[in-house]
Amino acid sequence: MPELPRQDIKIVMRPRGGLNLGEVSRFEISRDIIAVANVSGEEVTQDVICLNKQQNIVVISMPNRENADRYSVVRNLTISGTAHDVSAYETAPHGTVKGVIRGVPMTDTIQEINDYIVQDYNPTALQANRIGKTTTVVIAFDGDKIPNYIRYGNLLVECSVYRKQIDMCYLCGRLSHRMDVCPNPEDKICRGCGMKNPEESHVFTNPKCSLCGGNHLTADKECKARFKTPYVVRKRRWERQQREEVQQQQQQQPRGPAWQAPDGRRSRSQTRRGRSKSDTRSPSAAGARRRESRSRSKSKTRRSNGAEKQVGWAAASPVALDNSNFPPLRSSHPSKDNEYRHCMELKEMIERQNNQIKSQKDQIQAMMERIQTLSRTTNSDNDVSVLKRKVPKRDTTSAAPPATKPTTPPALTQSVTKAPPTETAAVAMEEEKVEAAVPPTMESVMSMLKQISSQVSQMSAQVNSLTVRMDNVEAKCSQLSVRVMTLDVKNKHLTVAKMKSPRLNLRVRPRKVCSVRNSTAQKVQNDED
């Protein structure tokens, strides 16, 4: 079966009643599945239906959770006018491993088992399910590590690796499929001797297993080859093999010649090492060495009188080593480096998108504040218009002129006749001030409303674009998490290989200057002076 997208949801359908998928049109099966699941034409374009004729099952891959729920409730299919029962279930997602606990009471339901296992004390546990009608429970863990112990409620239980059995049909006696999906239940073979369609009274004397060749039935409980090697075990073996190959390559690499001084002389450490190998351990030799060293020390002190102090390790001039002759280190796994580089690019892209989202949020907040200020200005304009309506206007035309002229002095008549014009002028000035302060209300309100509506439409468009970008970021984060989980072990091997490279362990030790040579050089210089 070809490889399906790893990030998609997988649904497995197992047909019952002797339906042989190899003898039925695959197009008819796919169309019947879509019709029973009631999936629309637009959504079904993203789904993939694949037939596994060897195991006699149907595998459906889809990215949409709603479609997965519809496929998982399918219980029967009508193919060529015949109804067949089907059992559908969802498989564990990619990047998970399975563990097993044993001895779970049969009285515990599936819901209770999940409540006891999927909890905060088991952070990597995703889901648990019982194997048939047994006391064994399979648990799906996130990542590639299985804990040695898990908590079942408040009880600490041992957990081991789940080893899947090789598919064996106990109905027809053949491998590669199970008994519930047997396509040919009437065509049988003997599990002991391989005889086709044996009678009920058939007896075999020397059984032979077709898996391991042992003296037992095929895929019997005594057979050690009936279990598949788990992926976690195969991965550990591969990692161990890679480490051994790296060590062998390092051991087979030829070592370079011993380090020598620029003038061609060997270092003192090598001469000392060679001298220590040639010396004997006899008492006479040890005494001779002591006498020689004693006499040598005396002569050194006599010759070094008046000379400079001895030069130590710190005073020696460092030896410059040219590393240009060494070729640059190259990775033995360029594909891993490309994947790591791709992951880093995804991380940088996510950071850039997060910064863009943050800036757009700030813009939206500023626009909301502007809308609030505009609403406040509209409310103040409405209040001013109300004040304008409440200002009373004095009606001067309705007042009737006096019938007779009063018998008052001329000065009083002039003051009385001039009073009404001044009052009306003041009222008129107040009205002019109010009219000058108040703009045309309806036009300003309509223009402001248009501006607000346009800004709101722009904000809605920006919010929609933000939601689309957030969905893309979530999808990329899921891809990144999957890639990082797969690259953890690969990066470890790469770093170990680089750290164990012999060219990285080059160390240059400064040459220790002998005090005797310094003293002789000083004497030569004094003679020349």
Order of alpha helices (4+ residues) and beta strands (2+ residues): beta-alpha-alpha-beta-beta-alpha-beta-beta-beta-alpha-beta-beta-beta-beta-beta-alpha-alpha-alpha-alpha-alpha-alpha-alpha
